[in-house]
């Protein structure tokens, strides 16, 4: 099963994953808009760094959930 397929399954079946995915995408769009600005105020720079860290945390959490799903499917296939 490809990772894209696993993501779709988890979005359908796992509320926590779906929420993380949506929040990650939302942060991504906000950061894209910030990156289009020619200049950020010091406050905006701080907020941008905070959002980048939050986005990375969510990405890491989703990656862990994908690894757990793969491990569970592999284990079920051998039983």
Secondary structure, 3 states (H helix, E strand, C coil): CCHHHHHHHHHHHCHHHHHHHHHHHHHHHHHHHHHHCCCCCHHHHHHHHHHHHHHHHHHHHHHHHHHHHHHHHHHHHHC
